[in-house]
Amino acid sequence: MISDRQLSILNAIVEDYVDLGHPIGSKTLIERHKLNFSPATIRNEMKHLEDLELIEKTHTSSGRSPSQSGIRYYVNQLLQQTSHQQQTKIQRLSDLLVDNHYDISSALSEFANELSIASQYTTLVMRPNHKKDIINNIHLIRANAYLVIMVVVFTSGHVEHLHLASDVPLSNNELTKISNFVTAKYDEWNHHRFENELDAFVNSELEKHFIKDMLSTIEIHFDNQSNGIFMGGKVKLIDALNETNVSSIQPILQYIESNKITQLLDDMSNSTINVKIGHEIESSLSGISIVTSQYHIDDRLKGQIAVIGPTAMNYQNVIRLLNTIW
């Protein structure tokens, strides 16, 4: 634990370092924050914070920079404060879905860009897991003799269009009969019951094979879609780097574009705001922080948001922004 005075000095150092981008001295703290302490007292407290490895002294300046441990201490205090604050929640994504005619890919892409502009950092939005959504209807439309378009409509309003190949020409009446059957039974089936009901419904092995292809196509599509990530403001990540950490850009971009970021978002998936700083993300990453939160399409369908920036991030603004999202 540190004293309230030491905490106020640490907070001021972190916030000034974020704003100014260089080590902070006692004179700067007094000028910017009107601290009611003498310069000697501030220097003594800074020395104590340095001994605790919460701030660091550089060789090129008399000022101090926050260490990763110091930023973590600052962030923990910030998260504790904001957890008790009531925020007005904004359902911006609902509006975007309507504006984009419930095309979820377009809505999430726009959502990622808007969040990047609001936060001034790179933003990732992970597509929700549609296995938790409920299929409201399945329509089959014949494109030609051997190609069928499957339109899957969810209760959330989301719609997917999938292509199916048919080994045998199916009439419109047959397709309507199959789509009604699969829609009615989809959420009830387990494997054993599925086989029994399918045997009772169709006589043709070709039709049975077609229905199994339908279900397999839906499952595979959901698995592929669940890891989809939309990025906003990629260039902001590069802009945030400076001559001291520019060498980290390659491992950062490699991390973002790998499956590791998906696993990280899954691991941090809950309703609270989470912050990972530098080596807490991965041992090779020292220059960035990732702040994550949840968004909702409805009560069942949820996804993850990640704001990515330098370790000297404006955490107050980012956490305040994510606190307003439902």
C-alpha positions, 0 to 999 in steps of 0.5 A: 500500500502507498499513502494518499499523497503518494497515490496522488503523485503517482496518478499525476505522473502517469497522467502527465506522462500520457499527455506529454510523452516524456519523464515528469519532474517535480516542477511539472507536477506543481505547475500542472496539478497545483499540488499543495506540497513543497518541491522537496516533499514531492521529490522525497515521495517520488524517491519512495515511489521509485524504491517501490518500482512504481516509477523509473528514473531515466539517464537522460532526464531528472524526471520520472516515468511510470513503470509497468507496475506503476501503471498497473497500480494506477489502472487498478485504482481507476477500475475500482473507482469506476466500478462504483459509478453509474453510467448511462448505457448507450445501445449504439450497436442496435442503431447500427444494425438497423442502419445496415439492414441487420447485416452484422458484418457491416454493423460491427465494422462501422462500430469498430471504426466509431469506437476507434474515433471515440477512443483515439486508439486501435479497436477490435470488435469480435463477432458474437457467437451465433450458436447462442442466438436462436434460429427463427426461420430457415428458408430454402430458395432454388437458384438453379437445378443443383444450387440452393440458397439457404437463408437463416433468420435469427431472433436477433434480426441477423440474417445469413445467406449460405449456399448448398449444392444438391445432388438431385433437383428439388422442387420449390414445394420440396424445399419448402417442406424441408425448410419448415421441417428443419426450422421446427426441429432445429433447436430440439434435436440431439443426435439420436432424436435427429436420426429417428425424426429424419428417418420418419420424415424422408424416404429418399436417401438423397433428401436425407443427405441434403438435410444433413448437409444443411445442418453441417453447413450451418454448424461450420459457418457458425464455427468460422464466423465466431472468430471473426474480428473487425478492426478500426483505426489500425494506423492509430497504433502506429501513430501512438508509437515513438522512437523508444518503442517503434521496434515493437510494432512488428510483434504487436501487429503479428499478435493482433493478426494471430489467433492469440488475440482471439484466445485472449479476448475469450479468456477476458470475456466477462461483463466487467472491464479488463486491462492487460498491460505489456508483459501481462499480455505476452512476454514478448510484448512490452509496448502496448495495453489492451482494454476489453469489455462486452457489447450486447446485441440482445440478452443472449448474444454478446461479443467482445471489444478490445481497445489497443494502445501504448502502455501510456494510454489514456485509461480514464477516457477508454474506461469511461467510453467502454463503461457507456456501452451496452 
